Amino acid sequence: MNTLLEKSLNENLPVEMIYLAANNQITQRRIIVKELHERYFKAFCFLRKADRLFKKDNILSVMPERSKLLKSS
């Protein structure tokens, strides 16, 4: 997980994640990481069209952007 977040930060690449929000709702987000910290990170969220803070503990899954996966196959 951290490897993909670091790659997003270093290369300004979008990644997709499944995230458990504070209200216990599961959402799929497309993000670009802006800052990484030990327990949380700041990222631009395409769903909300704004920078957001995300807790690392609430990430259920993170993967390369789907369109990138399709192009590399």
N, C-alpha and C positions, 0 to 999 in steps of 0.2 A: 504494500500500500504506500509506504513512505517513498519508495522509488518512483512511482508514478506521480506523486505529488511534487517531488523534487524536479522531475523532468518537466512537468507543467510549469513550474516556477522558472527553471533555468532556460527553457526553450519557448516560453510563452505559448504553450500548446494547450488546447482544451482537452479535458478528460471528463468522463461521465461517472457519476457516483449515485448510489442508492443511499439515502440519508434518513435517519430517524430524527425528525424535528422535535422541538421542545414539547409540543402538544401531542406527542406520540404518533404523529402521522408520518407515514413513509412516503418520501418523494424521490423522484429521479431528477438529478440536477446535472447540467452541463456547466463546467466551471473552468476558469483559468486562475491558478494559484498566484497570489501576489506576495504573501509573506507566510513563512512557516515558523511555528513555535512548538514547544514541547507537547502541549496538550490541545492546541487549537491552531487554526490557520485562517488567513484572510484570503478571499478569492472573489473574482468577479463572477456573479451568478447570472447566467443567461435567462433563467426563468424569471428572476426578480428584476433583471436589468440594473443591477447595482452591486457594489462591493458588500460582501457579507462575511460574518465570522462563523466558522464551523468548528465544532468540537470533534477531535479525532475519534474519541470514544463512540460517537454517534454514527460513524460511517459503517454501513453494512457491507458495501462493495464499492470498489473503484476500478475502472477499466479505461483503456484508451478510447478515444472518441470512435463511435461506431463507423462513421464514414471512413476513418483512417484504416480501420480493420478491413473493410470491404475492398479498399484500394490496394492493400498489400497482399491480398490472396490471389 
